[in-house]
Amino acid sequence: MKNFKNRFLPIITISLGLFTVGCSNDDDLTEPEVPLTETNLLGQLEQNRTLDATETYFLKGVFSVEPGTTLTIPAGTKIVADTDNDDNPATNVYIVVQKGGKINIQGTASAPVVMSSSSGEAGSWGGLVIAGNGVSTEGVDATAEVGGIIYGGTNTADNSGSIKYLILSDAGAQINAESQYNGLSLYAVGSGTTIENVAILNGADDGVEFFGGSVSVTNIYLENNEDDAVDWTEGWYGTITNTYVSHTIENFSTAIEADGANGNPTVKNFTAVSTTGGTALQFKKQSGATITGLSLSGYDTNIDITEAGRIDLSGIKIGGEAAKLDAAYDAAATVDVATFSWVEENL
């Protein structure tokens, strides 16, 4: 597959239908809400909204889907983060679904939802952040490293909505030396949430990062995200199925970074290809996983263990056996890149 980064053109905009509430008439009746067209997304969404795929939309700052509210984005909707001026720093332009809110992305293979920045540069906006009521090792009502967002609870089956056929590009804005936004950030998102057929491209930090929770992801393509393609921490214990990672840039971090307590997530059919070397899988602290269908190609290091003296790799199961640092894991690709032809076709 061709490098999507070079093909992606920052030509998309965004819009949101806002509503006004009518005043009571002489009979004390309430007039129906009247839709108004607005080409900016900004501020708090406190009533359910459905975007219009025939409109174009600008994300002008933080757009927050508040608790009890659902944002629906139909197939073919184009969203662009406007960070081309000093009044809109990249770290202050992102979409967040707050704990108790929902997002419903209804893309299709022929008409995915597309989100990118106006500049087309990696790290030029904050991406999509979802906060859930699932379980994290950080506890209940923890504070995220980005935006002061509150997340975490006790509902493992919490439902933050549905994401189907989404292309997300250019995210990963840097907050400080220790913190950056990702393409898709999932904070304690529960297993009731559906995420499938997602492409995350040209990010300055991680493609997708799981902060606890039990959400699962199916069919995900990750290209040239400068830190980790897939990252998890805080005891995430969901499943990621049919993942294709492409690295054609230098100085990326990993295809997978696993950190923190071992929630033993499941990785099924994971194919990662590098043309520039680098590290494929990195495990920190006691984090592990159960991995089947692993195919690695072109990496200098296939498995990296960061803790000195860690010799027990039984918590990292690959193909039914404990991981081996010197194993090649170079089986034929277990995920066909053609599965994601819909991405290139819609850029």
Secondary structure, 3 states (H helix, E strand, C coil): CCCHHHHCCCCCCECEEEEECCCECCCCCECCCEEEEECEEEEEECCCEECCCCCEEEEEEEEEECCCCEEEEECCCEEEECCCCCCCCHHHCEEEECCCCEEEEECCCCCCEEEEECCCCCCCECCEEEECCCCCCCCCCEECCCCCCEECCCCCCCCCEEEEEEEEECECCECCCCCECCCEEEECCCCCCEEEEEEEECCCCCCEEEECCCCEEEEEEEECCCCEEEEEECCCCCEEEEEEEEECCCCCCEEEEECCCCCCCEEEEEEEEECCCCEEEEECCCCCEEEEEEEEECCCEEEEECCCCCCCCCCEEECCEECCCCCCCCCCCCCCHHHHHHHHHCC
